[in-house]
Amino acid sequence: MAWTIRNSSNDMGGVLWTASPTSGTLTPFGEVVITVVAFTRGKNAREAAYRGAFEVFSEDVCVCRAQSIEMAIELIVTAETSAANSCVEVLDAANVVASAELNFYRAASK
């Protein structure tokens, strides 16, 4: 069965996803390993995963069945918290009242 794969991502995070190989022939009861790469340069750690999707398509499948399968992919970018690389901005400083030193802490992970 001849097949092709195409990127069907619609992630607003803008990650560039590639897959290899992009086409081939699958023998009966065979399998194919598809390598997916996400280019994350310039992406920040965030709570939400970056999402991608690829659609594997074949015209060799009877039209009475689905001719494609979608593969959903999630990428989680994490980073250690660093006080030296962090900053805090008080947006309404005129309304901040403290009777002692004002400290900031990292909220617990969900």
Secondary structure by P-SEA (a helix, b strand, c coil): ccbbbbbbcccccbbbbbbcccbbbbcccbbbbbbbbbbccccccccccbbbbbbbbbcccccccccbbbbbbbbbbbbccccccbbbbbccccccccccbbbbbbcccc
